[in-house]
Amino acid sequence: MKVTKDTTLEKVLGLKGAAEILQKFNTPCLHCPMAAFEMGKLTIGEIAGTYGIDLKGLLAELNRKAEGKGK
């Protein structure tokens, strides 16, 4: 799976180890009660833009993990 700015939070969280990467980047949506209702619509790009998260760095780490190259 290739993670892009348009990948939903729900799909990203289906990737083993993704939650740890999102926490490393201080992604607040993991604990937000409203995110549970929007996970299928909320994209990584939207989250990064809203919270000032380094999208390029986040995508690079998520894709390394998806390719089996992450820690």
C-alpha positions in Angstrom: 0.0 0.0 0.0 1.3 3.4 -1.0 0.3 6.1 1.5 -0.5 9.5 0.0 -1.9 12.8 1.3 -5.3 11.4 0.2 -5.1 8.2 2.1 -7.7 8.1 4.9 -6.8 7.7 8.5 -8.7 4.5 8.6 -6.5 2.9 5.9 -3.3 4.2 7.5 -4.2 2.7 10.9 -4.7 -0.6 9.1 -0.9 -0.6 8.5 1.0 -2.4 11.2 3.1 0.1 13.2 1.4 3.2 11.7 -0.1 4.3 15.0 3.4 4.6 16.5 4.6 6.8 13.6 1.5 9.0 13.8 2.2 9.4 17.6 5.8 10.3 16.8 4.5 13.2 14.6 2.1 14.2 17.4 -1.0 13.5 15.4 -3.9 14.3 17.8 -6.6 12.5 15.8 -5.6 9.2 17.3 -7.3 10.2 20.6 -9.9 12.6 19.3 -13.4 11.4 19.9 -14.6 13.0 16.7 -12.0 11.2 14.6 -13.6 7.9 15.4 -16.7 9.1 13.4 -14.6 10.5 10.5 -11.8 8.0 10.1 -13.1 6.8 6.7 -13.2 10.4 5.4 -10.4 12.2 7.2 -7.2 12.2 5.1 -3.6 12.3 6.2 -3.2 15.5 4.1 -6.1 17.2 5.9 -4.8 16.2 9.3 -1.2 17.4 8.5 -2.5 20.7 7.2 -4.8 21.3 10.2 -2.2 20.6 12.8 1.0 21.8 11.1 2.5 18.3 10.8 5.4 17.7 8.4 3.4 15.8 5.7 6.5 15.0 3.6 8.3 13.4 6.6 5.1 11.6 7.8 4.4 10.1 4.4 8.1 9.0 4.0 8.0 7.2 7.3 4.6 5.6 6.7 5.7 4.4 3.2 8.9 3.0 4.6 6.8 1.0 7.1 4.4 -0.1 4.3 7.3 -1.3 2.3 8.7 -3.3 5.3 11.7 -1.0 5.6 10.7 0.7 8.9 11.7 -0.2 12.3 
